């Protein structure tokens, strides 16, 4: 029965290909989560920098208005 052996080989190749696709999707999802986490950290740092920038601008505006008077 050589036909049955060929079918088994083809089935094994198809299953192996599907397993590789599932594994690569899993890795892709994990990488996407890491990138999303990095983006959140960058957003948090950016908001902190913007807050500090506002504080500095207000301090500079106050000191320049005191010097004018």
HUZI-V198246 format. One record per backbone hydrogen bond with DSSP energy under -1.0 kcal/mol. NH is the residue of the N-H (numbers start at 1). CO is the residue of the C=O. E is the energy in kcal/mol with one decimal. If there is no record, write none. Layout:
BEGIN
nh={NH | NH}
co={CO | CO}
e={E | E}
END
This chain:
BEGIN
nh={5 | 6 | 7 | 8 | 9 | 10 | 11 | 12 | 13 | 14 | 15 | 16 | 17 | 18 | 19 | 20 | 21 | 22 | 23 | 24 | 25 | 26 | 27 | 28 | 29 | 30 | 31 | 32 | 33 | 34 | 35 | 36 | 37 | 38 | 39 | 40 | 41 | 42 | 43 | 44 | 45 | 46 | 47 | 48 | 49 | 50 | 51 | 52 | 53 | 54 | 55 | 56 | 57 | 58 | 59 | 60 | 61 | 62 | 63 | 64 | 65 | 66 | 67 | 68 | 69}
co={1 | 2 | 3 | 4 | 5 | 6 | 7 | 8 | 9 | 10 | 11 | 12 | 13 | 14 | 15 | 16 | 17 | 18 | 19 | 20 | 21 | 22 | 23 | 24 | 25 | 26 | 27 | 28 | 29 | 30 | 31 | 32 | 33 | 34 | 35 | 36 | 37 | 38 | 39 | 40 | 41 | 42 | 43 | 44 | 45 | 46 | 47 | 48 | 49 | 50 | 51 | 52 | 53 | 54 | 55 | 56 | 57 | 58 | 59 | 60 | 61 | 62 | 63 | 64 | 65}
e={-1.0 | -1.9 | -1.9 | -2.1 | -2.1 | -2.5 | -2.6 | -2.4 | -2.4 | -2.4 | -2.5 | -2.5 | -2.4 | -2.4 | -2.4 | -2.2 | -2.2 | -2.4 | -2.4 | -2.4 | -2.2 | -2.0 | -2.3 | -2.3 | -2.4 | -2.2 | -2.4 | -2.2 | -2.1 | -2.0 | -2.4 | -2.4 | -2.2 | -2.3 | -2.5 | -2.1 | -2.1 | -2.3 | -2.4 | -2.4 | -2.4 | -2.5 | -2.4 | -2.0 | -2.3 | -2.5 | -2.2 | -2.4 | -2.4 | -2.1 | -2.0 | -2.5 | -2.6 | -2.3 | -2.2 | -2.6 | -2.4 | -2.4 | -2.3 | -2.2 | -1.9 | -1.9 | -1.6 | -1.2 | -1.1}
END
